[in-house]
Structures are given as structure tokens and as C-alpha cells.
Amino acid sequence: MPIPPGKESVSPPSPATEVTRQELPYRLRQQSLLGEFGRSAMQTRDIGQILQRATELCAEGLEIPFAKVLEYMPDDKRLLVRAGVGWRPGTIGEVSLGIDMESPAGYAFHTGQLVLSNHLQAETRFRTPKLLSDHGIKRAINVLIARGGEGHLPFGVLEADSPDPGQFDRADADFLAGFAGLLGIAIERQHADADLKEALDHQAMLTREMSHRVKNSLASVVGLLHVQGRNAESEDVRNALKDAASRITTIAQVHDHLWRSTKIGFVDIADFAGELCRKLQETVAHRVSCAFDPLMISADKAIPLGLLINEIVTNSAKHAYPNGSGEIRVSGARHATDLRVEVSDQGIGLPKDFDIDQPRASLGFKVIKSLIAQLEGRIAVTSNSPKGVMIQLDVPLDENTP
């Protein structure tokens, strides 16, 4: 039911300052954790593991000791604590909460609106559930975990709780909503997998539909990041949110190709990389050219490989041509049992002391190293001829790669 203007369930927080909050590293850390969860959620079908990991990362990102996932149980009409951190033994899988509108979680479940309260003891809008009062919780955020598709009841509520007298703000709530959106995607995928097992004759159709839904759901998460970026006052925060949105868009493109692919679970790297480069061309001031040989690779390879290309091209666009524009070339072909990808430019070249094996503070560089490890691949960075940089990736192909 729509909430009239002025009745939103967000209590005004006290304004945070950069001195007290250290806004930039705090927000960058949140976006890093959101990206980490997005990647890990795509790599497992264990919904219990996904829910538990979400609560752990939410608590870490908000710097709080308590978080939980509440799953709606239709038969009991209650919200069961399905996963969580910080709660006493005997809570997870045992304790349930009511879904009445007088409780914060129940209100979020029924209305779909986020609930942010920094002073639960003084609340006049809601009663404080016994579970929260028993743990001394003073402030909380509740966001709905929705499921895709018409007529589906929500999965439940994602909640962050703290016994400390600090302040949550709207950006914290948006961070939690990002996790809830990714959880909704993972849960929807879980239900789609169950449907696949029950209807093998419709396997191809359902898999494509799943990928299409995931693509659309990821687009919603990207939209959320864009909104948060427009509201950010810091240019560094805006750039970090833009980079996070670009990474999630790359994952969505893989799923877009999955549901349209002629081979279930595989994408044509030539088509996918070509579209990825066209999307990157729209965001950078340089010419991005792409030349890949046709090759079907699994989605498990395509997602991290696409993220790698995105990171490397974006990095080249930022640093290769500081005084003008130029060309960034991306190519790929089968090389024995590997897929060899090369990204090159004709820019200013490498710093004199550059060493690929030296640790760096850059989030983008950490993402590249993590993705290379995930692919069990190799990376070489050398000077290009006659000038610029050449980055070569060698990614082992699956034994069943056509």
C-alpha cells in the first residue's frame, strides 16, 4: 500500500561529518564488500551459505556486531531468523518474529519500504521486538528481500542492528538495500534451479528465463548505485560508485548472452567481448577496438573474464593518454589449451619502477589480481611497440570447451 508523503518510515539521522565518519574510506569499503558478495553469490547454489555470507559482510560494512536474514514462513505467518551474526546460540533457525505492522521488520515486509531507526527505545511508530531488547539493540535498519516475478511473496527481510548509540544514515540503508537486491537475485536463481530439476523437459527455456531475470535484477542494482552516486558530495565517492556499477553491468551482460545463447551455460566470447567493448566505448573518451575469434566459453569463465577486461580497459582509459585521446585495442583467440586476451594502448607507457608483483592499494588492481586467481590464469604486463603498454592474459579453458 503506498505511503502518503511525509509518512516514510525513516527517522531523520543526525548529520555525519567526514571527521566522525571518515566518509570516503567507509563508503569505498562498503562498495568493495557489495562487489565481493555479488561475485561470491554467483559462484554457489547453497542458499544457506549465501544468506550467512550476506549477514557477515553487511555487519562488516556497517561496522556493527549484529545482522540477520528473516525468512517469511507462510504456514506460520511469521519471520524466522534464517541466518545471522552476533546472536546468542539457539537464535538462528529457532527464533521467529511476528509480521504485524507495529514491528519494524513487519512494517518493512508489508509495505516494501525501508525502516531506519536510530532510537528504538524512544520509538513511537513501532514496538521493539523482544529479540532486540534482549540483546540491547538501540538502532536498526530493515529492508525487504523481494523475489522477482508476478505474484511472488517477498522472501523476507534483511536487518542490521547495533547496540551502540551511533547513527545510521540513508547511504547505510542504500548499502543494505544493495545486499537485499543481490539476495533477491540469488534466491530467485535458487527457485529457478528447483524448477529446472522438476521439469527437465523445459531446461533450456527456464535457464534462459533465469538469466534474463538476473540481468534485469542486476540492472536494478546498477540503478541504485547510480542514484547513490548522484547524491554523493565527494567526487571520489562518485567515481567509486561509477566503477562498481560498471562491474555489475558487465555481469549483467554475461547473463544477457546466456539467455540468448544456443548452448545452455555458454556464451560466444566474440559476441560478448564485442558488446562489452561497445559499452565501454560509451563511457571513455578513447577509441576501443575489439577483435575476438569465435569461441564458446562457460559462464563461470565469462563473468570473471568480462570483469577483467572491464577493469583493464577502464584503467588504461584513465592513465594511458593524460594529454589527449588514443586507441585501446582488445583482442582474444585460442592459444593451445588457453584463451589468450591482449589489451594494449599507445600511451605514455609504464612507470620506470612498475612491478606487477608488488602490492598496491588500488581497489581496481586488487580486483584484477583476485579475478586472475579465480580464473587460475596468468597475467603479463610489458611495454608495447613502439610505445604504450601491452597486457596479456592467459586463461585455461575447460576441458569440454568446444
VOPAGU-2260 file (C-alpha; in pm, 1 decimal, decimal comma):
REM VOPAGU-2260
SITE   aa  ch    i         X         Y         Z
SITE  MET   A    0       0,0       0,0       0,0
SITE  PRO   A    1     154,2     337,6     -96,7
SITE  ILE   A    2     264,4     550,7     194,8
SITE  PRO   A    3     142,1     914,1     188,5
SITE  PRO   A    4     411,3    1181,5     160,4
SITE  GLY   A    5     561,2    1261,0     495,8
SITE  LYS   A    6     486,1     914,1     635,9
SITE  GLU   A    7     801,6     737,2     521,4
SITE  SER   A    8     948,0     501,3     779,1
SITE  VAL   A    9    1288,5     668,8     804,5
SITE  SER   A   10    1365,7     869,0    1114,7
SITE  PRO   A   11    1591,7    1169,3    1040,0
SITE  PRO   A   12    1952,3    1088,6    1136,9
SITE  SER   A   13    2190,1    1340,1    1277,7
SITE  PRO   A   14    2418,5    1471,6    1001,5
SITE  ALA   A   15    2750,0    1285,1     986,3
SITE  THR   A   16    3075,1    1466,9     927,2
SITE  GLU   A   17    3386,8    1345,2     749,5
SITE  VAL   A   18    3572,3    1374,6    1076,0
SITE  THR   A   19    3338,4    1137,2    1260,5
SITE  ARG   A   20    3256,0     907,3     974,1
SITE  GLN   A   21    3564,4     925,6     750,1
SITE  GLU   A   22    3316,4     911,2     464,5
SITE  LEU   A   23    3531,7     814,8     168,6
SITE  PRO   A   24    3709,3     501,9     302,9
SITE  TYR   A   25    3387,0     397,3     476,9
SITE  ARG   A   26    3181,8     413,9     153,3
SITE  LEU   A   27    3457,2     261,0     -60,6
SITE  ARG   A   28    3476,0     -30,3     181,1
SITE  GLN   A   29    3100,9     -79,0     153,6
SITE  GLN   A   30    3113,8     -85,5    -225,8
SITE  SER   A   31    3403,9    -330,4    -218,1
SITE  LEU   A   32    3205,0    -565,1       7,1
SITE  LEU   A   33    2899,7    -535,3    -217,1
SITE  GLY   A   34    3107,8    -633,9    -518,6
SITE  GLU   A   35    3268,7    -921,2    -326,7
SITE  PHE   A   36    2927,3   -1055,5    -231,7
SITE  GLY   A   37    2796,5   -1021,0    -587,7
SITE  ARG   A   38    3082,5   -1235,0    -716,3
SITE  SER   A   39    3061,7   -1498,4    -441,4
SITE  ALA   A   40    2682,0   -1528,8    -470,9
SITE  MET   A   41    2720,5   -1613,9    -839,2
SITE  GLN   A   42    2960,0   -1898,7    -760,0
SITE  THR   A   43    2747,6   -2114,0    -527,6
SITE  ARG   A   44    2398,7   -2262,6    -524,2
SITE  ASP   A   45    2395,9   -2311,0    -144,6
SITE  ILE   A   46    2132,6   -2059,1     -36,3
SITE  GLY   A   47    2213,3   -2104,1     332,7
SITE  GLN   A   48    2576,7   -2016,2     266,5
SITE  ILE   A   49    2472,7   -1712,8      59,9
SITE  LEU   A   50    2239,5   -1581,6     331,9
SITE  GLN   A   51    2500,4   -1628,2     603,8
SITE  ARG   A   52    2772,8   -1457,7     399,2
SITE  ALA   A   53    2541,1   -1164,4     333,9
SITE  THR   A   54    2486,9   -1105,0     706,7
SITE  GLU   A   55    2860,1   -1126,8     775,4
SITE  LEU   A   56    2951,0    -873,4     506,1
SITE  CYS   A   57    2665,3    -637,8     599,1
SITE  ALA   A   58    2783,1    -632,3     960,0
SITE  GLU   A   59    3140,3    -570,3     844,4
SITE  GLY   A   60    3040,7    -290,7     606,5
SITE  LEU   A   61    2826,2    -111,5     866,3
SITE  GLU   A   62    3079,8    -177,1    1144,6
SITE  ILE   A   63    2817,4    -336,2    1370,7
SITE  PRO   A   64    2804,4    -666,4    1564,1
SITE  PHE   A   65    2452,3    -779,9    1463,3
SITE  ALA   A   66    2279,9    -861,9    1134,0
SITE  LYS   A   67    2022,2   -1118,8    1028,7
SITE  VAL   A   68    1805,7   -1251,4     747,4
SITE  LEU   A   69    1440,4   -1306,9     837,6
SITE  GLU   A   70    1261,1   -1556,0     610,6
SITE  TYR   A   71     883,2   -1542,6     580,8
SITE  MET   A   72     719,2   -1874,2     676,1
SITE  PRO   A   73     375,0   -1877,9     508,8
SITE  ASP   A   74     231,2   -2160,4     720,6
SITE  ASP   A   75     314,3   -1983,5    1047,7
SITE  LYS   A   76     280,2   -1629,4     910,7
SITE  ARG   A   77     599,0   -1534,9    1094,8
SITE  LEU   A   78     955,4   -1426,7    1010,6
SITE  LEU   A   79    1214,9   -1690,7    1101,0
SITE  VAL   A   80    1574,5   -1593,2    1180,0
SITE  ARG   A   81    1731,6   -1790,8     893,2
SITE  ALA   A   82    2089,8   -1657,2     913,0
SITE  GLY   A   83    2276,6   -1404,1    1120,8
SITE  VAL   A   84    2580,6   -1288,3    1315,8
SITE  GLY   A   85    2613,1   -1178,7    1678,4
SITE  TRP   A   86    2302,1   -1353,4    1812,2
SITE  ARG   A   87    2302,2   -1590,9    2108,0
SITE  PRO   A   88    2308,8   -1968,3    2047,8
SITE  GLY   A   89    1964,2   -2106,3    1977,5
SITE  THR   A   90    1852,2   -1798,1    1783,0
SITE  ILE   A   91    1926,4   -1887,6    1419,7
SITE  GLY   A   92    1673,9   -2134,9    1283,0
SITE  GLU   A   93    1471,0   -2127,1    1604,4
SITE  VAL   A   94    1351,5   -1776,2    1690,4
SITE  SER   A   95    1077,1   -1612,7    1483,1
SITE  LEU   A   96     917,2   -1266,8    1484,6
SITE  GLY   A   97     564,8   -1150,1    1411,4
SITE  ILE   A   98     480,2    -970,7    1087,5
SITE  ASP   A   99     241,6    -715,2    1237,2
SITE  MET   A  100     272,7    -355,7    1119,2
SITE  GLU   A  101     375,5    -245,9    1469,5
SITE  SER   A  102     715,6    -416,2    1439,9
SITE  PRO   A  103     995,3    -267,5    1222,6
SITE  ALA   A  104    1050,1    -591,7    1029,2
SITE  GLY   A  105     677,4    -648,7     983,5
SITE  TYR   A  106     630,6    -295,4     853,3
SITE  ALA   A  107     912,6    -338,1     600,3
SITE  PHE   A  108     770,4    -676,8     494,7
SITE  HIS   A  109     418,1    -545,9     434,3
SITE  THR   A  110     498,1    -209,7     275,0
SITE  GLY   A  111     825,4    -278,6      95,6
SITE  GLN   A  112     967,6      39,9     246,1
SITE  LEU   A  113    1296,2      52,1     432,4
SITE  VAL   A  114    1278,7     121,5     805,4
SITE  LEU   A  115    1561,8     319,0     964,5
SITE  SER   A  116    1550,3     393,9    1335,6
SITE  ASN   A  117    1840,0     530,7    1538,7
SITE  HIS   A  118    1649,1     539,0    1870,7
SITE  LEU   A  119    1445,9     220,7    1914,7
SITE  GLN   A  120    1381,1     284,9    2284,1
SITE  ALA   A  121    1217,6     617,4    2203,4
SITE  GLU   A  122    1020,0     491,5    1900,6
SITE  THR   A  123     652,9     578,4    1885,2
SITE  ARG   A  124     598,3     422,7    1541,7
SITE  PHE   A  125     691,1      66,2    1634,8
SITE  ARG   A  126     731,0    -167,1    1929,5
SITE  THR   A  127    1075,1    -316,5    1985,7
SITE  PRO   A  128    1072,4    -698,5    1938,6
SITE  LYS   A  129    1186,2    -898,0    2243,0
SITE  LEU   A  130    1481,1   -1042,8    2048,7
SITE  LEU   A  131    1620,0    -691,6    2000,1
SITE  SER   A  132    1559,9    -572,0    2355,1
SITE  ASP   A  133    1717,8    -891,6    2495,8
SITE  HIS   A  134    2035,8    -809,2    2301,6
SITE  GLY   A  135    2034,6    -439,3    2393,3
SITE  ILE   A  136    1975,8    -321,3    2034,7
SITE  LYS   A  137    1944,7      59,3    2014,5
SITE  ARG   A  138    1921,5     118,2    1637,8
SITE  ALA   A  139    1824,1     -83,7    1331,7
SITE  ILE   A  140    1769,2     -84,1     955,4
SITE  ASN   A  141    1515,6    -317,4     789,2
SITE  VAL   A  142    1491,2    -369,2     410,8
SITE  LEU   A  143    1268,9    -603,4     213,0
SITE  ILE   A  144    1418,1    -903,1      30,7
SITE  ALA   A  145    1193,0    -920,8    -273,0
SITE  ARG   A  146    1156,6   -1201,7    -524,6
SITE  GLY   A  147    1125,7   -1149,6    -897,7
SITE  GLY   A  148     817,2   -1235,4   -1096,4
SITE  GLU   A  149     446,5   -1161,6   -1069,5
SITE  GLY   A  150     255,9   -1277,0    -762,9
SITE  HIS   A  151     556,7   -1393,5    -559,3
SITE  LEU   A  152     555,2   -1317,7    -189,0
SITE  PRO   A  153     872,3   -1147,2     -62,8
SITE  PHE   A  154    1138,8   -1381,8      72,2
SITE  GLY   A  155    1167,7   -1183,9     393,9
SITE  VAL   A  156    1366,5    -900,3     549,2
SITE  LEU   A  157    1736,8    -816,3     581,4
SITE  GLU   A  158    1808,2    -638,9     910,1
SITE  ALA   A  159    2113,4    -464,4    1055,0
SITE  ASP   A  160    2120,9    -398,3    1430,4
SITE  SER   A  161    2354,4    -222,9    1671,1
SITE  PRO   A  162    2365,0    -185,5    2049,6
SITE  ASP   A  163    2581,5     125,0    2011,2
SITE  PRO   A  164    2435,0     477,2    2025,0
SITE  GLY   A  165    2572,6     577,5    1683,3
SITE  GLN   A  166    2383,6     688,3    1373,1
SITE  PHE   A  167    2278,3     502,0    1061,1
SITE  ASP   A  168    2215,1     726,7     760,0
SITE  ARG   A  169    2035,3     689,3     427,9
SITE  ALA   A  170    2353,9     579,0     249,7
SITE  ASP   A  171    2386,3     295,1     503,2
SITE  ALA   A  172    2030,0     195,9     422,3
SITE  ASP   A  173    2108,9     202,5      48,5
SITE  PHE   A  174    2410,9     -21,8     114,4
SITE  LEU   A  175    2184,4    -271,8     292,1
SITE  ALA   A  176    1928,8    -243,6       9,3
SITE  GLY   A  177    2202,9    -335,7    -239,1
SITE  PHE   A  178    2264,8    -656,8     -47,1
SITE  ALA   A  179    1891,6    -725,8     -31,7
SITE  GLY   A  180    1870,2    -681,9    -409,2
SITE  LEU   A  181    2154,6    -928,2    -467,5
SITE  LEU   A  182    1998,9   -1171,0    -220,0
SITE  GLY   A  183    1672,2   -1148,8    -412,1
SITE  ILE   A  184    1862,9   -1239,5    -728,3
SITE  ALA   A  185    2033,1   -1536,6    -560,7
SITE  ILE   A  186    1706,1   -1656,9    -408,7
SITE  GLU   A  187    1527,5   -1623,2    -740,1
SITE  ARG   A  188    1802,6   -1823,3    -903,9
SITE  GLN   A  189    1765,4   -2088,1    -633,0
SITE  HIS   A  190    1395,3   -2122,1    -704,7
SITE  ALA   A  191    1464,3   -2135,5   -1076,9
SITE  ASP   A  192    1711,9   -2418,6   -1018,6
SITE  ALA   A  193    1445,8   -2613,3    -828,9
SITE  ASP   A  194    1209,2   -2565,1   -1119,9
SITE  LEU   A  195    1475,6   -2697,6   -1355,0
SITE  LYS   A  196    1508,9   -3020,7   -1157,2
SITE  GLU   A  197    1132,3   -3071,4   -1158,3
SITE  ALA   A  198    1092,1   -3000,2   -1529,3
SITE  LEU   A  199    1391,9   -3130,8   -1724,2
SITE  ASP   A  200    1196,6   -3112,3   -2049,7
SITE  HIS   A  201    1190,4   -2733,0   -2009,1
SITE  GLN   A  202    1552,7   -2695,5   -1900,8
SITE  ALA   A  203    1667,5   -2470,8   -2183,4
SITE  MET   A  204    1369,0   -2237,7   -2160,7
SITE  LEU   A  205    1389,2   -2198,7   -1783,5
SITE  THR   A  206    1765,2   -2139,6   -1781,3
SITE  ARG   A  207    1730,7   -1862,6   -2036,2
SITE  GLU   A  208    1444,5   -1710,3   -1839,8
SITE  MET   A  209    1655,2   -1721,6   -1523,9
SITE  SER   A  210    1943,7   -1540,5   -1690,2
SITE  HIS   A  211    1702,9   -1281,3   -1828,2
SITE  ARG   A  212    1562,5   -1216,5   -1480,0
SITE  VAL   A  213    1909,7   -1197,3   -1328,1
SITE  LYS   A  214    2007,6    -944,8   -1594,1
SITE  ASN   A  215    1702,4    -731,5   -1514,1
SITE  SER   A  216    1759,2    -759,7   -1138,9
SITE  LEU   A  217    2123,8    -659,0   -1176,6
SITE  ALA   A  218    2008,5    -359,0   -1378,4
SITE  SER   A  219    1803,0    -256,2   -1074,5
SITE  VAL   A  220    2112,8    -278,1    -854,2
SITE  VAL   A  221    2305,3     -65,8   -1106,5
SITE  GLY   A  222    2025,5     190,2   -1094,2
SITE  LEU   A  223    2054,2     200,9    -715,7
SITE  LEU   A  224    2429,4     268,3    -741,6
SITE  HIS   A  225    2369,5     547,4    -994,0
SITE  VAL   A  226    2116,5     711,8    -759,1
SITE  GLN   A  227    2361,0     686,6    -468,5
SITE  GLY   A  228    2636,6     829,6    -688,7
SITE  ARG   A  229    2429,0    1131,8    -789,6
SITE  ASN   A  230    2362,8    1208,3    -423,2
SITE  ALA   A  231    2727,9    1175,2    -317,1
SITE  GLU   A  232    2907,8    1500,5    -246,1
SITE  SER   A  233    3259,6    1361,2    -292,5
SITE  GLU   A  234    3397,6    1319,5    -644,0
SITE  ASP   A  235    3598,5    1017,1    -525,8
SITE  VAL   A  236    3283,3     851,8    -392,4
SITE  ARG   A  237    3102,1     921,7    -719,4
SITE  ASN   A  238    3386,2     764,4    -916,7
SITE  ALA   A  239    3392,3     459,8    -689,1
SITE  LEU   A  240    3017,0     410,0    -730,5
SITE  LYS   A  241    3051,3     451,2   -1107,1
SITE  ASP   A  242    3319,2     179,1   -1113,7
SITE  ALA   A  243    3102,6     -52,4    -902,3
SITE  ALA   A  244    2807,5      -0,7   -1138,2
SITE  SER   A  245    3030,7     -77,7   -1437,5
SITE  ARG   A  246    3138,0    -409,0   -1280,9
SITE  ILE   A  247    2782,8    -519,6   -1209,9
SITE  THR   A  248    2676,9    -414,5   -1561,9
SITE  THR   A  249    2944,6    -648,2   -1700,2
SITE  ILE   A  250    2797,4    -940,3   -1502,0
SITE  ALA   A  251    2451,6    -849,3   -1633,7
SITE  GLN   A  252    2583,5    -859,8   -1991,0
SITE  VAL   A  253    2701,5   -1218,9   -1940,5
SITE  HIS   A  254    2352,6   -1317,9   -1828,9
SITE  ASP   A  255    2203,4   -1133,0   -2123,7
SITE  HIS   A  256    2413,6   -1351,2   -2355,3
SITE  LEU   A  257    2335,4   -1664,8   -2153,3
SITE  TRP   A  258    1962,8   -1648,6   -2206,9
SITE  ARG   A  259    2011,0   -1583,7   -2578,5
SITE  SER   A  260    2285,9   -1844,1   -2629,1
SITE  THR   A  261    2232,2   -2153,6   -2844,7
SITE  LYS   A  262    2428,7   -2362,0   -2590,1
SITE  ILE   A  263    2298,8   -2360,3   -2234,6
SITE  GLY   A  264    2551,4   -2226,7   -1983,7
SITE  PHE   A  265    2791,6   -2098,0   -2251,4
SITE  VAL   A  266    2848,7   -1767,8   -2429,9
SITE  ASP   A  267    3032,1   -1683,2   -2750,8
SITE  ILE   A  268    3328,8   -1476,7   -2633,1
SITE  ALA   A  269    3343,0   -1291,8   -2966,5
SITE  ASP   A  270    2984,8   -1165,7   -2930,5
SITE  PHE   A  271    3014,8   -1097,2   -2558,7
SITE  ALA   A  272    3351,0    -917,5   -2576,1
SITE  GLY   A  273    3234,4    -714,9   -2875,9
SITE  GLU   A  274    2928,6    -590,0   -2688,0
SITE  LEU   A  275    3135,7    -525,5   -2374,9
SITE  CYS   A  276    3377,7    -309,0   -2572,6
SITE  ARG   A  277    3089,5    -117,0   -2729,4
SITE  LYS   A  278    2951,7     -47,0   -2379,9
SITE  LEU   A  279    3295,5      62,6   -2259,3
SITE  GLN   A  280    3327,3     290,0   -2563,8
SITE  GLU   A  281    3022,6     480,9   -2436,1
SITE  THR   A  282    3195,8     558,3   -2105,0
SITE  VAL   A  283    3551,6     651,0   -2211,2
SITE  ALA   A  284    3696,0     927,8   -2427,4
SITE  HIS   A  285    3916,9     693,0   -2631,0
SITE  ARG   A  286    3854,5     455,7   -2920,4
SITE  VAL   A  287    3806,7      97,0   -2802,2
SITE  SER   A  288    3856,8    -164,4   -3075,1
SITE  CYS   A  289    3778,0    -532,6   -3030,6
SITE  ALA   A  290    3874,7    -845,0   -3228,0
SITE  PHE   A  291    3797,1   -1191,0   -3083,6
SITE  ASP   A  292    3784,6   -1526,2   -3257,5
SITE  PRO   A  293    3452,7   -1710,1   -3205,9
SITE  LEU   A  294    3480,1   -1941,4   -2906,3
SITE  MET   A  295    3215,7   -2076,4   -2668,1
SITE  ILE   A  296    3321,3   -2042,7   -2303,7
SITE  SER   A  297    3132,8   -2127,4   -1985,3
SITE  ALA   A  298    2954,2   -1863,9   -1779,8
SITE  ASP   A  299    3193,1   -1942,0   -1491,0
SITE  LYS   A  300    3477,4   -1820,1   -1713,8
SITE  ALA   A  301    3288,5   -1542,9   -1891,8
SITE  ILE   A  302    3188,2   -1349,2   -1577,2
SITE  PRO   A  303    3537,0   -1304,1   -1425,5
SITE  LEU   A  304    3692,2   -1262,1   -1771,5
SITE  GLY   A  305    3445,0    -986,7   -1857,4
SITE  LEU   A  306    3519,9    -814,4   -1526,3
SITE  LEU   A  307    3893,6    -838,3   -1603,0
SITE  ILE   A  308    3855,1    -677,0   -1944,5
SITE  ASN   A  309    3635,7    -406,5   -1789,5
SITE  GLU   A  310    3895,1    -328,0   -1519,3
SITE  ILE   A  311    4194,3    -325,3   -1755,8
SITE  VAL   A  312    4029,6    -110,3   -2025,3
SITE  THR   A  313    3896,0     131,7   -1762,9
SITE  ASN   A  314    4243,2     159,2   -1607,6
SITE  SER   A  315    4402,1     217,8   -1948,8
SITE  ALA   A  316    4144,9     486,3   -2028,6
SITE  LYS   A  317    4231,3     666,6   -1704,8
SITE  HIS   A  318    4611,5     657,4   -1732,7
SITE  ALA   A  319    4736,2     586,0   -2086,7
SITE  TYR   A  320    4657,3     919,4   -2252,5
SITE  PRO   A  321    4673,3    1201,2   -1993,2
SITE  ASN   A  322    4716,8    1471,1   -2258,7
SITE  GLY   A  323    4461,7    1363,2   -2517,5
SITE  SER   A  324    4284,2    1064,4   -2664,4
SITE  GLY   A  325    4401,3     745,3   -2828,4
SITE  GLU   A  326    4313,4     387,0   -2905,4
SITE  ILE   A  327    4277,0      89,2   -2672,0
SITE  ARG   A  328    4286,4    -245,6   -2850,3
SITE  VAL   A  329    4130,1    -562,6   -2710,2
SITE  SER   A  330    4178,0    -899,9   -2881,0
SITE  GLY   A  331    4141,7   -1267,0   -2799,1
SITE  ALA   A  332    4199,9   -1607,4   -2954,5
SITE  ARG   A  333    4255,3   -1967,7   -2856,9
SITE  HIS   A  334    4619,8   -2046,7   -2782,8
SITE  ALA   A  335    4670,5   -2421,0   -2727,4
SITE  THR   A  336    4461,8   -2500,7   -2416,0
SITE  ASP   A  337    4426,4   -2134,3   -2313,8
SITE  LEU   A  338    4228,0   -1832,2   -2418,9
SITE  ARG   A  339    4479,7   -1553,1   -2476,3
SITE  VAL   A  340    4347,2   -1199,3   -2434,1
SITE  GLU   A  341    4556,4    -891,5   -2509,3
SITE  VAL   A  342    4476,4    -532,1   -2414,0
SITE  SER   A  343    4714,5    -268,1   -2550,0
SITE  ASP   A  344    4748,9     106,8   -2594,5
SITE  GLN   A  345    4992,1     353,7   -2750,0
SITE  GLY   A  346    5001,5     581,4   -2446,1
SITE  ILE   A  347    5271,1     707,0   -2212,0
SITE  GLY   A  348    5381,8     358,2   -2107,1
SITE  LEU   A  349    5470,9     201,6   -1774,3
SITE  PRO   A  350    5628,0     382,8   -1479,0
SITE  LYS   A  351    6000,1     309,2   -1451,1
SITE  ASP   A  352    5959,4     125,0   -1121,6
SITE  PHE   A  353    5648,3     -74,4   -1221,3
SITE  ASP   A  354    5636,0    -430,5   -1087,8
SITE  ILE   A  355    5319,1    -636,5   -1135,2
SITE  ASP   A  356    5403,4    -847,3    -828,8
SITE  GLN   A  357    5427,0    -551,2    -591,2
SITE  PRO   A  358    5114,8    -499,9    -372,7
SITE  ARG   A  359    4907,0    -189,9    -445,0
SITE  ALA   A  360    4634,8      -5,1    -257,3
SITE  SER   A  361    4420,0      45,0    -568,5
SITE  LEU   A  362    4082,8    -133,6    -547,4
SITE  GLY   A  363    4089,4    -191,3    -924,0
SITE  PHE   A  364    4430,1    -358,7    -904,8
SITE  LYS   A  365    4310,5    -581,3    -620,1
SITE  VAL   A  366    4006,7    -679,2    -827,2
SITE  ILE   A  367    4234,8    -771,4   -1121,2
SITE  LYS   A  368    4459,5    -988,7    -904,2
SITE  SER   A  369    4158,4   -1157,7    -745,1
SITE  LEU   A  370    3996,9   -1234,5   -1081,0
SITE  ILE   A  371    4322,4   -1374,8   -1223,6
SITE  ALA   A  372    4344,7   -1607,8    -923,3
SITE  GLN   A  373    3980,2   -1709,3    -966,8
SITE  LEU   A  374    4042,1   -1797,9   -1331,6
SITE  GLU   A  375    4370,2   -1974,0   -1242,2
SITE  GLY   A  376    4518,5   -1761,6   -1517,8
SITE  ARG   A  377    4837,9   -1569,2   -1580,8
SITE  ILE   A  378    4898,6   -1200,7   -1648,3
SITE  ALA   A  379    5197,7   -1030,9   -1808,1
SITE  VAL   A  380    5242,4    -653,1   -1833,3
SITE  THR   A  381    5508,1    -528,0   -2078,3
SITE  SER   A  382    5593,3    -222,5   -2284,5
SITE  ASN   A  383    5414,6    -209,6   -2618,7
SITE  SER   A  384    5583,6    -134,9   -2950,9
SITE  PRO   A  385    5660,4     140,6   -3040,6
SITE  LYS   A  386    5516,2     280,0   -2716,2
SITE  GLY   A  387    5245,9     222,0   -2459,0
SITE  VAL   A  388    5151,4     -85,5   -2259,1
SITE  MET   A  389    5064,5    -444,5   -2352,9
SITE  ILE   A  390    4873,0    -661,2   -2104,7
SITE  GLN   A  391    4846,7   -1031,0   -2186,5
SITE  LEU   A  392    4606,1   -1268,5   -2011,4
SITE  ASP   A  393    4624,6   -1645,3   -2048,8
SITE  VAL   A  394    4313,9   -1820,2   -1915,1
SITE  PRO   A  395    4294,3   -2202,0   -1907,6
SITE  LEU   A  396    3989,9   -2330,3   -2095,2
SITE  ASP   A  397    3763,3   -2604,0   -1960,8
SITE  GLU   A  398    3827,7   -2949,7   -2099,2
SITE  ASN   A  399    3481,0   -2956,8   -2257,0
SITE  THR   A  400    3526,2   -2620,6   -2433,1
SITE  PRO   A  401    3413,2   -2673,5   -2796,4
